[in-house]
């Protein structure tokens, strides 16, 4: 089964990019570059899907 997730990306005060997947509780990761962050968030999603099912969220906007 293939999923599509919204990912919220923020930059913290130390310069790290932090990614959070709202549909998967506790699914987040961080990295110094966006390239590395994208690889890590995919890995984090795969790991989170092993232990829980996604929650349906509707993204409204910022």
N, CA, C, O and CB atoms as a CASP TS submission, in Angstrom:
PFRMAT TS
TARGET T0000
AUTHOR 0000-0000-0000
METHOD Language model
MODEL 1
PARENT N/A
ATOM      1  N   UNK     1       0.838  -1.176   0.000  1.00  0.00           N
ATOM      2  CA  UNK     1       0.000   0.000   0.000  1.00  0.00           C
ATOM      3  C   UNK     1       0.885   1.241   0.000  1.00  0.00           C
ATOM      4  O   UNK     1       1.906   1.291   0.686  1.00  0.00           O
ATOM      5  CB  UNK     1      -0.954  -0.003   1.212  1.00  0.00           C
ATOM      6  N   UNK     2       0.481   2.237  -0.776  1.00  0.00           N
ATOM      7  CA  UNK     2       1.255   3.460  -0.869  1.00  0.00           C
ATOM      8  C   UNK     2       0.494   4.595  -0.189  1.00  0.00           C
ATOM      9  O   UNK     2      -0.701   4.782  -0.419  1.00  0.00           O
ATOM     10  CB  UNK     2       1.559   3.807  -2.345  1.00  0.00           C
ATOM     11  N   UNK     3       1.201   5.346   0.649  1.00  0.00           N
ATOM     12  CA  UNK     3       0.617   6.461   1.373  1.00  0.00           C
ATOM     13  C   UNK     3       1.213   7.773   0.890  1.00  0.00           C
ATOM     14  O   UNK     3       2.299   7.808   0.313  1.00  0.00           O
ATOM     15  CB  UNK     3       0.829   6.297   2.879  1.00  0.00           C
ATOM     16  N   UNK     4       0.484   8.843   1.138  1.00  0.00           N
ATOM     17  CA  UNK     4       0.999  10.185   0.894  1.00  0.00           C
ATOM     18  C   UNK     4       0.767  10.981   2.175  1.00  0.00           C
ATOM     19  O   UNK     4      -0.350  11.013   2.692  1.00  0.00           O
ATOM     20  CB  UNK     4       0.302  10.869  -0.356  1.00  0.00           C
ATOM     21  N   UNK     5       1.821  11.628   2.694  1.00  0.00           N
ATOM     22  CA  UNK     5       1.747  12.345   3.952  1.00  0.00           C
ATOM     23  C   UNK     5       2.138  13.807   3.790  1.00  0.00           C
ATOM     24  O   UNK     5       3.000  14.149   2.980  1.00  0.00           O
ATOM     25  CB  UNK     5       2.633  11.682   4.981  1.00  0.00           C
ATOM     26  N   UNK     6       1.493  14.658   4.569  1.00  0.00           N
ATOM     27  CA  UNK     6       1.951  16.036   4.712  1.00  0.00           C
ATOM     28  C   UNK     6       3.073  16.025   5.742  1.00  0.00           C
ATOM     29  O   UNK     6       2.987  15.337   6.759  1.00  0.00           O
ATOM     30  CB  UNK     6       0.779  17.005   5.141  1.00  0.00           C
ATOM     31  N   UNK     7       4.119  16.786   5.473  1.00  0.00           N
ATOM     32  CA  UNK     7       5.255  16.884   6.389  1.00  0.00           C
ATOM     33  C   UNK     7       5.472  18.363   6.701  1.00  0.00           C
ATOM     34  O   UNK     7       5.605  19.183   5.793  1.00  0.00           O
ATOM     35  CB  UNK     7       6.555  16.232   5.773  1.00  0.00           C
ATOM     36  N   UNK     8       5.506  18.694   7.976  1.00  0.00           N
ATOM     37  CA  UNK     8       5.760  20.066   8.417  1.00  0.00           C
ATOM     38  C   UNK     8       7.255  20.186   8.670  1.00  0.00           C
ATOM     39  O   UNK     8       7.826  19.403   9.430  1.00  0.00           O
ATOM     40  CB  UNK     8       4.925  20.434   9.707  1.00  0.00           C
ATOM     41  N   UNK     9       7.889  21.167   8.031  1.00  0.00           N
ATOM     42  CA  UNK     9       9.336  21.372   8.197  1.00  0.00           C
ATOM     43  C   UNK     9       9.564  22.755   8.798  1.00  0.00           C
ATOM     44  O   UNK     9       9.066  23.763   8.295  1.00  0.00           O
ATOM     45  CB  UNK     9      10.096  21.226   6.827  1.00  0.00           C
ATOM     46  N   UNK    10      10.329  22.774   9.885  1.00  0.00           N
ATOM     47  CA  UNK    10      10.676  24.025  10.569  1.00  0.00           C
ATOM     48  C   UNK    10      12.191  24.088  10.741  1.00  0.00           C
ATOM     49  O   UNK    10      12.870  23.064  10.681  1.00  0.00           O
ATOM     50  CB  UNK    10       9.953  24.134  11.955  1.00  0.00           C
ATOM     51  N   UNK    11      12.706  25.268  10.952  1.00  0.00           N
ATOM     52  CA  UNK    11      14.136  25.436  11.241  1.00  0.00           C
ATOM     53  C   UNK    11      14.257  25.909  12.678  1.00  0.00           C
ATOM     54  O   UNK    11      13.669  26.922  13.057  1.00  0.00           O
ATOM     55  CB  UNK    11      14.821  26.452  10.246  1.00  0.00           C
ATOM     56  N   UNK    12      15.026  25.168  13.484  1.00  0.00           N
ATOM     57  CA  UNK    12      15.157  25.528  14.890  1.00  0.00           C
ATOM     58  C   UNK    12      16.255  26.579  15.094  1.00  0.00           C
ATOM     59  O   UNK    12      16.988  26.890  14.155  1.00  0.00           O
ATOM     60  CB  UNK    12      15.457  24.279  15.729  1.00  0.00           C
ATOM     61  N   UNK    13      16.374  27.128  16.304  1.00  0.00           N
ATOM     62  CA  UNK    13      17.355  28.182  16.567  1.00  0.00           C
ATOM     63  C   UNK    13      18.814  27.758  16.341  1.00  0.00           C
ATOM     64  O   UNK    13      19.679  28.606  16.123  1.00  0.00           O
ATOM     65  CB  UNK    13      17.197  28.656  17.978  1.00  0.00           C
ATOM     66  N   UNK    14      19.081  26.460  16.393  1.00  0.00           N
ATOM     67  CA  UNK    14      20.450  25.969  16.179  1.00  0.00           C
ATOM     68  C   UNK    14      20.756  25.710  14.714  1.00  0.00           C
ATOM     69  O   UNK    14      21.863  25.287  14.380  1.00  0.00           O
ATOM     70  CB  UNK    14      20.675  24.701  16.968  1.00  0.00           C
ATOM     71  N   UNK    15      19.781  25.961  13.823  1.00  0.00           N
ATOM     72  CA  UNK    15      20.014  25.780  12.392  1.00  0.00           C
ATOM     73  C   UNK    15      19.608  24.423  11.854  1.00  0.00           C
ATOM     74  O   UNK    15      19.813  24.154  10.670  1.00  0.00           O
ATOM     75  CB  UNK    15      21.440  26.000  12.096  1.00  0.00           C
ATOM     76  N   UNK    16      19.042  23.562  12.678  1.00  0.00           N
ATOM     77  CA  UNK    16      18.592  22.252  12.215  1.00  0.00           C
ATOM     78  C   UNK    16      17.207  22.352  11.596  1.00  0.00           C
ATOM     79  O   UNK    16      16.365  23.117  12.064  1.00  0.00           O
ATOM     80  CB  UNK    16      18.586  21.242  13.370  1.00  0.00           C
ATOM     81  N   UNK    17      16.975  21.578  10.544  1.00  0.00           N
ATOM     82  CA  UNK    17      15.644  21.432   9.980  1.00  0.00           C
ATOM     83  C   UNK    17      14.956  20.293  10.724  1.00  0.00           C
ATOM     84  O   UNK    17      15.533  19.221  10.906  1.00  0.00           O
ATOM     85  CB  UNK    17      15.699  21.163   8.432  1.00  0.00           C
ATOM     86  N   UNK    18      13.727  20.531  11.148  1.00  0.00           N
ATOM     87  CA  UNK    18      12.975  19.540  11.916  1.00  0.00           C
ATOM     88  C   UNK    18      11.709  19.209  11.135  1.00  0.00           C
ATOM     89  O   UNK    18      10.930  20.101  10.798  1.00  0.00           O
ATOM     90  CB  UNK    18      12.632  20.065  13.360  1.00  0.00           C
ATOM     91  N   UNK    19      11.505  17.922  10.848  1.00  0.00           N
ATOM     92  CA  UNK    19      10.334  17.465  10.103  1.00  0.00           C
ATOM     93  C   UNK    19       9.416  16.688  11.025  1.00  0.00           C
ATOM     94  O   UNK    19       9.866  15.850  11.807  1.00  0.00           O
ATOM     95  CB  UNK    19      10.747  16.599   8.895  1.00  0.00           C
ATOM     96  N   UNK    20       8.117  16.975  10.925  1.00  0.00           N
ATOM     97  CA  UNK    20       7.098  16.291  11.705  1.00  0.00           C
ATOM     98  C   UNK    20       6.008  15.814  10.757  1.00  0.00           C
ATOM     99  O   UNK    20       5.622  16.530   9.833  1.00  0.00           O
ATOM    100  CB  UNK    20       6.515  17.218  12.811  1.00  0.00           C
ATOM    101  N   UNK    21       5.512  14.600  10.990  1.00  0.00           N
ATOM    102  CA  UNK    21       4.429  14.034  10.190  1.00  0.00           C
ATOM    103  C   UNK    21       3.187  13.993  11.075  1.00  0.00           C
ATOM    104  O   UNK    21       3.064  13.097  11.911  1.00  0.00           O
ATOM    105  CB  UNK    21       4.796  12.596   9.640  1.00  0.00           C
ATOM    106  N   UNK    22       2.262  14.943  10.912  1.00  0.00           N
ATOM    107  CA  UNK    22       1.105  15.020  11.805  1.00  0.00           C
ATOM    108  C   UNK    22       0.223  13.767  11.813  1.00  0.00           C
ATOM    109  O   UNK    22      -0.403  13.469  12.830  1.00  0.00           O
ATOM    110  CB  UNK    22       0.271  16.196  11.424  1.00  0.00           C
ATOM    111  N   UNK    23       0.163  13.040  10.718  1.00  0.00           N
ATOM    112  CA  UNK    23      -0.704  11.855  10.643  1.00  0.00           C
ATOM    113  C   UNK    23      -0.136  10.659  11.398  1.00  0.00           C
ATOM    114  O   UNK    23      -0.833   9.663  11.588  1.00  0.00           O
ATOM    115  CB  UNK    23      -0.930  11.472   9.197  1.00  0.00           C
ATOM    116  N   UNK    24       1.125  10.747  11.831  1.00  0.00           N
ATOM    117  CA  UNK    24       1.769   9.648  12.562  1.00  0.00           C
ATOM    118  C   UNK    24       2.317  10.219  13.877  1.00  0.00           C
ATOM    119  O   UNK    24       3.333  10.915  13.883  1.00  0.00           O
ATOM    120  CB  UNK    24       2.922   8.975  11.702  1.00  0.00           C
ATOM    121  N   UNK    25       1.646   9.921  14.970  1.00  0.00           N
ATOM    122  CA  UNK    25       2.064  10.452  16.267  1.00  0.00           C
ATOM    123  C   UNK    25       3.513  10.078  16.573  1.00  0.00           C
ATOM    124  O   UNK    25       3.906   8.919  16.440  1.00  0.00           O
ATOM    125  CB  UNK    25       1.141   9.936  17.377  1.00  0.00           C
ATOM    126  N   UNK    26       4.285  11.048  16.976  1.00  0.00           N
ATOM    127  CA  UNK    26       5.667  10.794  17.364  1.00  0.00           C
ATOM    128  C   UNK    26       6.618  10.628  16.196  1.00  0.00           C
ATOM    129  O   UNK    26       7.782  10.281  16.396  1.00  0.00           O
ATOM    130  CB  UNK    26       5.727   9.584  18.210  1.00  0.00           C
ATOM    131  N   UNK    27       6.150  10.868  14.984  1.00  0.00           N
ATOM    132  CA  UNK    27       7.002  10.693  13.805  1.00  0.00           C
ATOM    133  C   UNK    27       7.660  12.023  13.460  1.00  0.00           C
ATOM    134  O   UNK    27       7.025  12.922  12.909  1.00  0.00           O
ATOM    135  CB  UNK    27       6.181  10.155  12.594  1.00  0.00           C
ATOM    136  N   UNK    28       8.938  12.131  13.794  1.00  0.00           N
ATOM    137  CA  UNK    28       9.692  13.338  13.503  1.00  0.00           C
ATOM    138  C   UNK    28      11.172  13.007  13.402  1.00  0.00           C
ATOM    139  O   UNK    28      11.619  11.970  13.890  1.00  0.00           O
ATOM    140  CB  UNK    28       9.448  14.410  14.578  1.00  0.00           C
ATOM    141  N   UNK    29      11.922  13.889  12.771  1.00  0.00           N
ATOM    142  CA  UNK    29      13.361  13.722  12.636  1.00  0.00           C
ATOM    143  C   UNK    29      13.973  15.094  12.389  1.00  0.00           C
ATOM    144  O   UNK    29      13.255  16.078  12.217  1.00  0.00           O
ATOM    145  CB  UNK    29      13.715  12.727  11.483  1.00  0.00           C
ATOM    146  N   UNK    30      15.298  15.155  12.373  1.00  0.00           N
ATOM    147  CA  UNK    30      15.981  16.428  12.130  1.00  0.00           C
ATOM    148  C   UNK    30      17.274  16.195  11.374  1.00  0.00           C
ATOM    149  O   UNK    30      17.814  15.089  11.361  1.00  0.00           O
ATOM    150  CB  UNK    30      16.264  17.159  13.452  1.00  0.00           C
ATOM    151  N   UNK    31      17.767  17.265  10.736  1.00  0.00           N
ATOM    152  CA  UNK    31      19.037  17.204  10.004  1.00  0.00           C
ATOM    153  C   UNK    31      19.518  18.628   9.748  1.00  0.00           C
ATOM    154  O   UNK    31      18.751  19.583   9.865  1.00  0.00           O
ATOM    155  CB  UNK    31      18.881  16.415   8.656  1.00  0.00           C
ATOM    156  N   UNK    32      20.787  18.757   9.400  1.00  0.00           N
ATOM    157  CA  UNK    32      21.376  20.058   9.106  1.00  0.00           C
ATOM    158  C   UNK    32      21.048  20.534   7.694  1.00  0.00           C
ATOM    159  O   UNK    32      21.076  21.737   7.432  1.00  0.00           O
ATOM    160  CB  UNK    32      22.878  19.999   9.291  1.00  0.00           C
ATOM    161  N   UNK    33      20.735  19.607   6.771  1.00  0.00           N
ATOM    162  CA  UNK    33      20.407  19.994   5.394  1.00  0.00           C
ATOM    163  C   UNK    33      19.073  19.384   4.980  1.00  0.00           C
ATOM    164  O   UNK    33      18.646  18.367   5.525  1.00  0.00           O
ATOM    165  CB  UNK    33      21.525  19.552   4.420  1.00  0.00           C
ATOM    166  N   UNK    34      18.424  20.016   4.013  1.00  0.00           N
ATOM    167  CA  UNK    34      17.135  19.508   3.540  1.00  0.00           C
ATOM    168  C   UNK    34      17.275  18.174   2.817  1.00  0.00           C
ATOM    169  O   UNK    34      16.384  17.329   2.905  1.00  0.00           O
ATOM    170  CB  UNK    34      16.479  20.522   2.618  1.00  0.00           C
ATOM    171  N   UNK    35      18.381  17.973   2.103  1.00  0.00           N
ATOM    172  CA  UNK    35      18.599  16.702   1.407  1.00  0.00           C
ATOM    173  C   UNK    35      18.634  15.540   2.395  1.00  0.00           C
ATOM    174  O   UNK    35      17.975  14.520   2.189  1.00  0.00           O
ATOM    175  CB  UNK    35      19.907  16.747   0.600  1.00  0.00           C
ATOM    176  N   UNK    36      19.394  15.699   3.450  1.00  0.00           N
ATOM    177  CA  UNK    36      19.489  14.650   4.470  1.00  0.00           C
ATOM    178  C   UNK    36      18.161  14.504   5.200  1.00  0.00           C
ATOM    179  O   UNK    36      17.745  13.392   5.526  1.00  0.00           O
ATOM    180  CB  UNK    36      20.621  14.963   5.474  1.00  0.00           C
ATOM    181  N   UNK    37      17.496  15.630   5.457  1.00  0.00           N
ATOM    182  CA  UNK    37      16.203  15.589   6.140  1.00  0.00           C
ATOM    183  C   UNK    37      15.192  14.765   5.353  1.00  0.00           C
ATOM    184  O   UNK    37      14.458  13.974   5.946  1.00  0.00           O
ATOM    185  CB  UNK    37      15.670  17.006   6.356  1.00  0.00           C
ATOM    186  N   UNK    38      15.134  14.929   4.044  1.00  0.00           N
ATOM    187  CA  UNK    38      14.168  14.189   3.232  1.00  0.00           C
ATOM    188  C   UNK    38      14.423  12.683   3.297  1.00  0.00           C
ATOM    189  O   UNK    38      13.472  11.904   3.356  1.00  0.00           O
ATOM    190  CB  UNK    38      14.221  14.667   1.777  1.00  0.00           C
ATOM    191  N   UNK    39      15.670  12.267   3.289  1.00  0.00           N
ATOM    192  CA  UNK    39      15.994  10.838   3.430  1.00  0.00           C
ATOM    193  C   UNK    39      15.571  10.329   4.808  1.00  0.00           C
ATOM    194  O   UNK    39      14.992   9.251   4.937  1.00  0.00           O
ATOM    195  CB  UNK    39      17.512  10.598   3.214  1.00  0.00           C
ATOM    196  N   UNK    40      15.868  11.118   5.818  1.00  0.00           N
ATOM    197  CA  UNK    40      15.545  10.700   7.190  1.00  0.00           C
ATOM    198  C   UNK    40      14.039  10.649   7.447  1.00  0.00           C
ATOM    199  O   UNK    40      13.566   9.768   8.165  1.00  0.00           O
ATOM    200  CB  UNK    40      16.198  11.646   8.188  1.00  0.00           C
ATOM    201  N   UNK    41      13.283  11.584   6.868  1.00  0.00           N
ATOM    202  CA  UNK    41      11.846  11.575   7.105  1.00  0.00           C
ATOM    203  C   UNK    41      11.203  10.366   6.435  1.00  0.00           C
ATOM    204  O   UNK    41      10.247   9.804   6.970  1.00  0.00           O
ATOM    205  CB  UNK    41      11.206  12.873   6.593  1.00  0.00           C
ATOM    206  N   UNK    42      11.702   9.962   5.290  1.00  0.00           N
ATOM    207  CA  UNK    42      11.193   8.741   4.647  1.00  0.00           C
ATOM    208  C   UNK    42      11.448   7.521   5.542  1.00  0.00           C
ATOM    209  O   UNK    42      10.574   6.674   5.724  1.00  0.00           O
ATOM    210  CB  UNK    42      11.858   8.537   3.255  1.00  0.00           C
ATOM    211  N   UNK    43      12.650   7.453   6.088  1.00  0.00           N
ATOM    212  CA  UNK    43      12.980   6.349   7.001  1.00  0.00           C
ATOM    213  C   UNK    43      12.095   6.384   8.239  1.00  0.00           C
ATOM    214  O   UNK    43      11.610   5.345   8.688  1.00  0.00           O
ATOM    215  CB  UNK    43      14.462   6.413   7.413  1.00  0.00           C
ATOM    216  N   UNK    44      11.882   7.577   8.794  1.00  0.00           N
ATOM    217  CA  UNK    44      11.052   7.710   9.992  1.00  0.00           C
ATOM    218  C   UNK    44       9.617   7.268   9.705  1.00  0.00           C
ATOM    219  O   UNK    44       9.000   6.593  10.528  1.00  0.00           O
ATOM    220  CB  UNK    44      11.070   9.166  10.502  1.00  0.00           C
ATOM    221  N   UNK    45       9.086   7.646   8.544  1.00  0.00           N
ATOM    222  CA  UNK    45       7.729   7.243   8.172  1.00  0.00           C
ATOM    223  C   UNK    45       7.634   5.727   8.066  1.00  0.00           C
ATOM    224  O   UNK    45       6.686   5.128   8.572  1.00  0.00           O
ATOM    225  CB  UNK    45       7.314   7.898   6.842  1.00  0.00           C
ATOM    226  N   UNK    46       8.604   5.106   7.416  1.00  0.00           N
ATOM    227  CA  UNK    46       8.600   3.639   7.282  1.00  0.00           C
ATOM    228  C   UNK    46       8.596   2.969   8.654  1.00  0.00           C
ATOM    229  O   UNK    46       7.860   2.009   8.880  1.00  0.00           O
ATOM    230  CB  UNK    46       9.826   3.164   6.465  1.00  0.00           C
ATOM    231  N   UNK    47       9.414   3.476   9.561  1.00  0.00           N
ATOM    232  CA  UNK    47       9.480   2.894  10.907  1.00  0.00           C
ATOM    233  C   UNK    47       8.178   3.112  11.676  1.00  0.00           C
ATOM    234  O   UNK    47       7.698   2.204  12.355  1.00  0.00           O
ATOM    235  CB  UNK    47      10.653   3.497  11.688  1.00  0.00           C
ATOM    236  N   UNK    48       7.613   4.304  11.571  1.00  0.00           N
ATOM    237  CA  UNK    48       6.355   4.587  12.275  1.00  0.00           C
ATOM    238  C   UNK    48       5.212   3.729  11.747  1.00  0.00           C
ATOM    239  O   UNK    48       4.353   3.301  12.518  1.00  0.00           O
ATOM    240  CB  UNK    48       5.994   6.066  12.143  1.00  0.00           C
ATOM    241  N   UNK    49       5.191   3.476  10.450  1.00  0.00           N
ATOM    242  CA  UNK    49       4.130   2.656   9.866  1.00  0.00           C
ATOM    243  C   UNK    49       4.193   1.198  10.328  1.00  0.00           C
ATOM    244  O   UNK    49       3.197   0.477  10.262  1.00  0.00           O
ATOM    245  CB  UNK    49       4.211   2.714   8.353  1.00  0.00           C
ATOM    246  N   UNK    50       5.358   0.772  10.792  1.00  0.00           N
ATOM    247  CA  UNK    50       5.488  -0.590  11.307  1.00  0.00           C
ATOM    248  C   UNK    50       4.728  -0.775  12.617  1.00  0.00           C
ATOM    249  O   UNK    50       4.338  -1.893  12.952  1.00  0.00           O
ATOM    250  CB  UNK    50       6.957  -0.937  11.507  1.00  0.00           C
ATOM    251  N   UNK    51       4.513   0.315  13.367  1.00  0.00           N
ATOM    252  CA  UNK    51       3.899   0.190  14.687  1.00  0.00           C
ATOM    253  C   UNK    51       2.542   0.878  14.830  1.00  0.00           C
ATOM    254  O   UNK    51       1.847   0.655  15.822  1.00  0.00           O
ATOM    255  CB  UNK    51       4.823   0.740  15.705  1.00  0.00           C
ATOM    256  N   UNK    52       2.151   1.705  13.866  1.00  0.00           N
ATOM    257  CA  UNK    52       0.850   2.355  13.978  1.00  0.00           C
ATOM    258  C   UNK    52       0.276   2.685  12.611  1.00  0.00           C
ATOM    259  O   UNK    52       0.996   2.777  11.617  1.00  0.00           O
ATOM    260  CB  UNK    52       0.961   3.619  14.813  1.00  0.00           C
ATOM    261  N   UNK    53      -1.041   2.860  12.587  1.00  0.00           N
ATOM    262  CA  UNK    53      -1.728   3.243  11.360  1.00  0.00           C
ATOM    263  C   UNK    53      -1.875   4.764  11.336  1.00  0.00           C
ATOM    264  O   UNK    53      -2.051   5.395  12.378  1.00  0.00           O
ATOM    265  CB  UNK    53      -3.122   2.542  11.253  1.00  0.00           C
ATOM    266  N   UNK    54      -1.802   5.346  10.141  1.00  0.00           N
ATOM    267  CA  UNK    54      -1.925   6.803  10.067  1.00  0.00           C
ATOM    268  C   UNK    54      -3.319   7.276  10.441  1.00  0.00           C
ATOM    269  O   UNK    54      -4.307   6.570  10.241  1.00  0.00           O
ATOM    270  CB  UNK    54      -1.579   7.287   8.673  1.00  0.00           C
ATOM    271  N   UNK    55      -3.382   8.485  10.986  1.00  0.00           N
ATOM    272  CA  UNK    55      -4.635   9.150  11.332  1.00  0.00           C
ATOM    273  C   UNK    55      -4.971  10.089  10.176  1.00  0.00           C
ATOM    274  O   UNK    55      -4.094  10.773   9.649  1.00  0.00           O
ATOM    275  CB  UNK    55      -4.529   9.932  12.710  1.00  0.00           C
ATOM    276  N   UNK    56      -6.232  10.117   9.789  1.00  0.00           N
ATOM    277  CA  UNK    56      -6.620  11.031   8.699  1.00  0.00           C
ATOM    278  C   UNK    56      -6.670  12.450   9.232  1.00  0.00           C
ATOM    279  O   UNK    56      -7.447  12.757  10.136  1.00  0.00           O
ATOM    280  CB  UNK    56      -7.997  10.630   8.085  1.00  0.00           C
ATOM    281  N   UNK    57      -5.840  13.311   8.666  1.00  0.00           N
ATOM    282  CA  UNK    57      -5.831  14.744   8.979  1.00  0.00           C
ATOM    283  C   UNK    57      -6.087  15.496   7.694  1.00  0.00           C
ATOM    284  O   UNK    57      -5.661  15.072   6.620  1.00  0.00           O
ATOM    285  CB  UNK    57      -4.479  15.192   9.633  1.00  0.00           C
ATOM    286  N   UNK    58      -6.777  16.604   7.804  1.00  0.00           N
ATOM    287  CA  UNK    58      -7.000  17.452   6.647  1.00  0.00           C
ATOM    288  C   UNK    58      -6.209  18.732   6.837  1.00  0.00           C
ATOM    289  O   UNK    58      -6.478  19.507   7.755  1.00  0.00           O
ATOM    290  CB  UNK    58      -8.511  17.751   6.444  1.00  0.00           C
ATOM    291  N   UNK    59      -5.229  18.952   5.965  1.00  0.00           N
ATOM    292  CA  UNK    59      -4.408  20.153   6.050  1.00  0.00           C
ATOM    293  C   UNK    59      -5.234  21.344   5.561  1.00  0.00           C
ATOM    294  O   UNK    59      -5.798  21.306   4.468  1.00  0.00           O
ATOM    295  CB  UNK    59      -3.094  19.999   5.215  1.00  0.00           C
ATOM    296  N   UNK    60      -5.301  22.389   6.366  1.00  0.00           N
ATOM    297  CA  UNK    60      -6.093  23.574   6.031  1.00  0.00           C
ATOM    298  C   UNK    60      -5.204  24.688   5.495  1.00  0.00           C
ATOM    299  O   UNK    60      -5.541  25.299   4.481  1.00  0.00           O
ATOM    300  CB  UNK    60      -6.872  24.065   7.258  1.00  0.00           C
ATOM    301  N   UNK    61      -4.104  24.964   6.131  1.00  0.00           N
ATOM    302  CA  UNK    61      -3.218  26.030   5.664  1.00  0.00           C
ATOM    303  C   UNK    61      -2.405  26.606   6.802  1.00  0.00           C
ATOM    304  O   UNK    61      -2.505  26.179   7.953  1.00  0.00           O
ATOM    305  CB  UNK    61      -4.017  27.134   4.991  1.00  0.00           C
ATOM    306  N   UNK    62      -1.603  27.583   6.446  1.00  0.00           N
ATOM    307  CA  UNK    62      -0.734  28.236   7.429  1.00  0.00           C
ATOM    308  C   UNK    62      -1.133  29.674   7.547  1.00  0.00           C
ATOM    309  O   UNK    62      -0.534  30.420   8.323  1.00  0.00           O
ATOM    310  CB  UNK    62       0.754  28.117   7.043  1.00  0.00           C
TER
END
